[in-house]
Amino acid sequence: MSHESPKTGVQACEQNDNGPSRQAVCPLCDLCLGESGVITRLSLQMSSAELLESFGFVQGARVIAEQSAPQGDPKICRLDGRLIAVRRQDALGILVVRGKE
């Protein structure tokens, strides 16, 4: 689970005794800054999916949440050594497994 900092609007991870809370599969937009995930599938309209696939957002690709705009949109992700901005609307449809190698 995550929440936004009231001062910055930046998404932060909720902490518990075992570190950041985890879910097996989540949308890309739920990754905390610095957290990685492996794409399991795209659940988007065909035109958006095709565009993102052309940038390398394909099943099995590792993404890292690098930065986020002050209001959380867009999210900046590292994919194949490149930084790519992804709108929250699209990031909701990119499903990842957190921290999977």
C-alpha positions as protocol buffer text, in pm:
chain_id: "A"
residue {
  index: 1
  type: MET
  ca { x: 0 y: 0 z: 0 }
}
residue {
  index: 2
  type: SER
  ca { x: 126 y: 352 z: -66 }
}
residue {
  index: 3
  type: HIS
  ca { x: 29 y: 706 z: 15 }
}
residue {
  index: 4
  type: GLU
  ca { x: 122 y: 1054 z: -97 }
}
residue {
  index: 5
  type: SER
  ca { x: 326 y: 1287 z: 116 }
}
residue {
  index: 6
  type: PRO
  ca { x: 99 y: 1583 z: 205 }
}
residue {
  index: 7
  type: LYS
  ca { x: 377 y: 1835 z: 138 }
}
residue {
  index: 8
  type: THR
  ca { x: 517 y: 1705 z: -190 }
}
residue {
  index: 9
  type: GLY
  ca { x: 249 y: 1478 z: -336 }
}
residue {
  index: 10
  type: VAL
  ca { x: 526 y: 1223 z: -400 }
}
residue {
  index: 11
  type: GLN
  ca { x: 427 y: 863 z: -355 }
}
residue {
  index: 12
  type: ALA
  ca { x: 590 y: 692 z: -58 }
}
residue {
  index: 13
  type: CYS
  ca { x: 588 y: 330 z: 59 }
}
residue {
  index: 14
  type: GLU
  ca { x: 406 y: 239 z: 373 }
}
residue {
  index: 15
  type: GLN
  ca { x: 647 y: 78 z: 618 }
}
residue {
  index: 16
  type: ASN
  ca { x: 585 y: -211 z: 855 }
}
residue {
  index: 17
  type: ASP
  ca { x: 815 y: -432 z: 1062 }
}
residue {
  index: 18
  type: ASN
  ca { x: 915 y: -629 z: 752 }
}
residue {
  index: 19
  type: GLY
  ca { x: 999 y: -327 z: 532 }
}
residue {
  index: 20
  type: PRO
  ca { x: 780 y: -190 z: 252 }
}
residue {
  index: 21
  type: SER
  ca { x: 447 y: -367 z: 217 }
}
residue {
  index: 22
  type: ARG
  ca { x: 426 y: -589 z: -92 }
}
residue {
  index: 23
  type: GLN
  ca { x: 172 y: -734 z: -330 }
}
residue {
  index: 24
  type: ALA
  ca { x: 248 y: -1004 z: -582 }
}
residue {
  index: 25
  type: VAL
  ca { x: 113 y: -814 z: -885 }
}
residue {
  index: 26
  type: CYS
  ca { x: 41 y: -443 z: -900 }
}
residue {
  index: 27
  type: PRO
  ca { x: 16 y: -162 z: -1155 }
}
residue {
  index: 28
  type: LEU
  ca { x: 340 y: 14 z: -1244 }
}
residue {
  index: 29
  type: CYS
  ca { x: 212 y: 335 z: -1086 }
}
residue {
  index: 30
  type: ASP
  ca { x: 210 y: 161 z: -743 }
}
residue {
  index: 31
  type: LEU
  ca { x: 587 y: 98 z: -741 }
}
residue {
  index: 32
  type: CYS
  ca { x: 766 y: 316 z: -488 }
}
residue {
  index: 33
  type: LEU
  ca { x: 1060 y: 527 z: -598 }
}
residue {
  index: 34
  type: GLY
  ca { x: 1363 y: 301 z: -645 }
}
residue {
  index: 35
  type: GLU
  ca { x: 1151 y: -15 z: -648 }
}
residue {
  index: 36
  type: SER
  ca { x: 1169 y: -253 z: -944 }
}
residue {
  index: 37
  type: GLY
  ca { x: 927 y: -490 z: -1104 }
}
residue {
  index: 38
  type: VAL
  ca { x: 895 y: -726 z: -1398 }
}
residue {
  index: 39
  type: ILE
  ca { x: 615 y: -664 z: -1646 }
}
residue {
  index: 40
  type: THR
  ca { x: 361 y: -947 z: -1653 }
}
residue {
  index: 41
  type: ARG
  ca { x: 113 y: -797 z: -1898 }
}
residue {
  index: 42
  type: LEU
  ca { x: -34 y: -481 z: -2046 }
}
residue {
  index: 43
  type: SER
  ca { x: -402 y: -418 z: -1988 }
}
residue {
  index: 44
  type: LEU
  ca { x: -449 y: -116 z: -2216 }
}
residue {
  index: 45
  type: GLN
  ca { x: -625 y: -9 z: -2532 }
}
residue {
  index: 46
  type: MET
  ca { x: -451 y: -144 z: -2841 }
}
residue {
  index: 47
  type: SER
  ca { x: -306 y: 192 z: -2952 }
}
residue {
  index: 48
  type: SER
  ca { x: -153 y: 263 z: -2609 }
}
residue {
  index: 49
  type: ALA
  ca { x: -26 y: -94 z: -2573 }
}
residue {
  index: 50
  type: GLU
  ca { x: 141 y: -87 z: -2915 }
}
residue {
  index: 51
  type: LEU
  ca { x: 313 y: 243 z: -2840 }
}
residue {
  index: 52
  type: LEU
  ca { x: 441 y: 126 z: -2502 }
}
residue {
  index: 53
  type: GLU
  ca { x: 556 y: -207 z: -2651 }
}
residue {
  index: 54
  type: SER
  ca { x: 760 y: -12 z: -2907 }
}
residue {
  index: 55
  type: PHE
  ca { x: 942 y: 152 z: -2611 }
}
residue {
  index: 56
  type: GLY
  ca { x: 1017 y: -189 z: -2459 }
}
residue {
  index: 57
  type: PHE
  ca { x: 725 y: -232 z: -2218 }
}
residue {
  index: 58
  type: VAL
  ca { x: 683 y: -603 z: -2291 }
}
residue {
  index: 59
  type: GLN
  ca { x: 625 y: -912 z: -2079 }
}
residue {
  index: 60
  type: GLY
  ca { x: 941 y: -1002 z: -1886 }
}
residue {
  index: 61
  type: ALA
  ca { x: 1102 y: -656 z: -1906 }
}
residue {
  index: 62
  type: ARG
  ca { x: 1237 y: -511 z: -1579 }
}
residue {
  index: 63
  type: VAL
  ca { x: 1132 y: -157 z: -1489 }
}
residue {
  index: 64
  type: ILE
  ca { x: 1252 y: 64 z: -1204 }
}
residue {
  index: 65
  type: ALA
  ca { x: 1049 y: 354 z: -1067 }
}
residue {
  index: 66
  type: GLU
  ca { x: 1304 y: 637 z: -1077 }
}
residue {
  index: 67
  type: GLN
  ca { x: 1117 y: 963 z: -1031 }
}
residue {
  index: 68
  type: SER
  ca { x: 771 y: 1109 z: -1018 }
}
residue {
  index: 69
  type: ALA
  ca { x: 635 y: 1452 z: -1100 }
}
residue {
  index: 70
  type: PRO
  ca { x: 518 y: 1651 z: -795 }
}
residue {
  index: 71
  type: GLN
  ca { x: 159 y: 1531 z: -834 }
}
residue {
  index: 72
  type: GLY
  ca { x: 266 y: 1177 z: -929 }
}
residue {
  index: 73
  type: ASP
  ca { x: 192 y: 1209 z: -1300 }
}
residue {
  index: 74
  type: PRO
  ca { x: 388 y: 1119 z: -1502 }
}
residue {
  index: 75
  type: LYS
  ca { x: 604 y: 853 z: -1339 }
}
residue {
  index: 76
  type: ILE
  ca { x: 960 y: 828 z: -1470 }
}
residue {
  index: 77
  type: CYS
  ca { x: 1078 y: 468 z: -1515 }
}
residue {
  index: 78
  type: ARG
  ca { x: 1410 y: 316 z: -1615 }
}
residue {
  index: 79
  type: LEU
  ca { x: 1372 y: 49 z: -1881 }
}
residue {
  index: 80
  type: ASP
  ca { x: 1666 y: -97 z: -2074 }
}
residue {
  index: 81
  type: GLY
  ca { x: 1891 y: 183 z: -1949 }
}
residue {
  index: 82
  type: ARG
  ca { x: 1657 y: 459 z: -2068 }
}
residue {
  index: 83
  type: LEU
  ca { x: 1437 y: 693 z: -1866 }
}
residue {
  index: 84
  type: ILE
  ca { x: 1081 y: 697 z: -1994 }
}
residue {
  index: 85
  type: ALA
  ca { x: 789 y: 908 z: -1868 }
}
residue {
  index: 86
  type: VAL
  ca { x: 464 y: 715 z: -1837 }
}
residue {
  index: 87
  type: ARG
  ca { x: 127 y: 881 z: -1774 }
}
residue {
  index: 88
  type: ARG
  ca { x: -56 y: 751 z: -1469 }
}
residue {
  index: 89
  type: GLN
  ca { x: -347 y: 649 z: -1694 }
}
residue {
  index: 90
  type: ASP
  ca { x: -112 y: 416 z: -1885 }
}
residue {
  index: 91
  type: ALA
  ca { x: 86 y: 306 z: -1578 }
}
residue {
  index: 92
  type: LEU
  ca { x: -238 y: 171 z: -1428 }
}
residue {
  index: 93
  type: GLY
  ca { x: -254 y: -78 z: -1717 }
}
residue {
  index: 94
  type: ILE
  ca { x: 107 y: -199 z: -1694 }
}
residue {
  index: 95
  type: LEU
  ca { x: 100 y: -488 z: -1448 }
}
residue {
  index: 96
  type: VAL
  ca { x: 423 y: -586 z: -1275 }
}
residue {
  index: 97
  type: VAL
  ca { x: 550 y: -833 z: -1015 }
}
residue {
  index: 98
  type: ARG
  ca { x: 740 y: -631 z: -756 }
}
residue {
  index: 99
  type: GLY
  ca { x: 1110 y: -699 z: -713 }
}
residue {
  index: 100
  type: LYS
  ca { x: 1104 y: -1025 z: -910 }
}
residue {
  index: 101
  type: GLU
  ca { x: 1440 y: -1122 z: -1060 }
}
